[in-house]
């Protein structure tokens, strides 16, 4: 199993579960989100993140009624899978494997 993280949004205080899909899938998400000039397209990135990373609740872009909530969740999920997570490991749920040493 891959690493998981509970996330509570600041905008609406809703709870989400992120799951790391693996390094290959993270690369595919990044590639799929870019146009031919290498510019990341918000809608494509959001679709890929919602499809592969936000596992609970399962959502599509149109399920969000608040743009601030939408961008916050997508950015937090992408930060989680790309190793730029600012929250630390306080809410991480490791599935299998051994704990990392600090």
Secondary structure, 3 states (H helix, E strand, C coil): CCCEEEEECCCCCCEEEEECCCHHHHHHHHHHCECCCCCECHHHHHHHHHHHCEEECCCCHHHCCCHHHHHHHHHHHHHHHHCCCCCCCCCEECCCCCCCCC
